[in-house]
Amino acid sequence: MIALALSWFGISMLGGITAAIAGFGIGSILTPALSSRYSVADAILAVSIPHAVATSLRCWRLRGAIDWSLLKGFGVASAIGGITGAFLLLRFESYASTVLGILLIATGLAGLTGWNTRSKPGPNASVLFGAISGLFGGMAGNQGGLRAAALTTYRLTPSQFVATSTAVGLMVDAARLPVYIARGSGRMLDLALPIAIATAGVVAGTLAGERVLMSLSPARFRQTISILILALGAWLLLR
């Protein structure tokens, strides 16, 4: 039991570090890990709590770098999509993961080749990207990867990227978490121990990963993001 708890803490810390560097990673790492012992729906419900805690902490610490003009359209649309996806969680979770994996692989390749930065999306595109990422996030528990994929098309500094992605993630959490709690509070109580361990892990990882983020150059950061997005897409399809 102790070994399992330490393993879960380590995985959670890795998720927190990744999210601090890339703006996503907690749901992407923790959800598959927990679903190896529980159902996918239970894993999504359980991870939503540490995800919300770590996202709130990261958003507060990076609040000065948030791109507010982008947040308005993209963030609101993501929150609305997140609510919709949360209601559809039990119905389309497997289908959503497959489509999400394909989208992430395509975006990761586009990022590595530079194709996704050839033009800047307009206001309508940001709303569309936000809605799609929020929808799949609610259904598959991996909203951060697609959100990051959409944000790679904008010319943001590493700090702006992570801060804006985090702020959007917090809006999505605020929208979908009440739905998760209302529909799965009983299951969350049964998963109280892994939720507590994961919360401690992601908080520790968030504080550790923040130092790495500040040391990355813009070029290295974009390359890192694209590789992580590509890897996440491949993982979602293979699992």
Salt bridges, closest charged atoms under 4 A:
ASP42 OD2 - ARG187 NH2 2.64
ASP173 OD2 - HIS51 ND1 2.80
ASP173 OD1 - ARG176 NH2 3.26
ASP190 OD2 - ARG187 NH1 2.87
GLU210 OE1 - ARG61 NE 2.74
